């Protein structure tokens, strides 16, 4: 097993990446905020299958938290993360301090209009600007050829793909399948915050979504079906459903034509934990 090298500065990172590229090695990056779980490891493994060298970035990006308390509460588990990444064959961990990413005087923000505006964008103002800005910087810093993101954050994946196309960023973005617990709950660093009473209820989100998706595929009215799914979630113990919507999979706008690829996306609160999920329809 290789112990990944931990690098804190862009200069040291670039020196290593240039050495790899000089010998023709393909470099993959898995951007993360740490608190790693099997979902992240599956991204690292996918990267390792396709690239000679894999970098995982661990950076809790302050610019994408619209709630300061959420930023403070975000788990920081670098030692455990490094041990897990070693098992996935990751070569290098880039874990910069905030001032390396946003030095004094930093002033640039990336906005991806359209796709970043509905759903998560409406619920978490500024979130996708923070994501797009840091991801652009991580692409520039790592000079990676390929970048691996989970489909769990579907809208984030669409935002990153659109941004890469719009800005001609020379990286190939790969969207990897959501990894789920046995009851269907999508793996997420936030799941650790579900207490013993709440955790057994969390699988209801995926269950409600999959049965609604099946009903819609079989011809049921989408609005009525999604309203029913929302009431099923409340009956299962969720406090609040922020949204459960059927959208065009690429634009995240309401589905406007019958040939469009469709995606169901939902966000709901279980106690004080906000869960999101999405599935194809
Ligand atoms: O999905 C995440 O963990 C973050 O949004 C990302 C892509 C690492 C950017 O901070």
Boltz pocket constraint, residues with backbone or C-beta under 6 A from the ligand:
constraints:
  - pocket:
      binder: B
      contacts: [[A, 31], [A, 32], [A, 33], [A, 57], [A, 59], [A, 61], [A, 64], [A, 130], [A, 131], [A, 134], [A, 135], [A, 153], [A, 156]]
      max_distance: 6.0
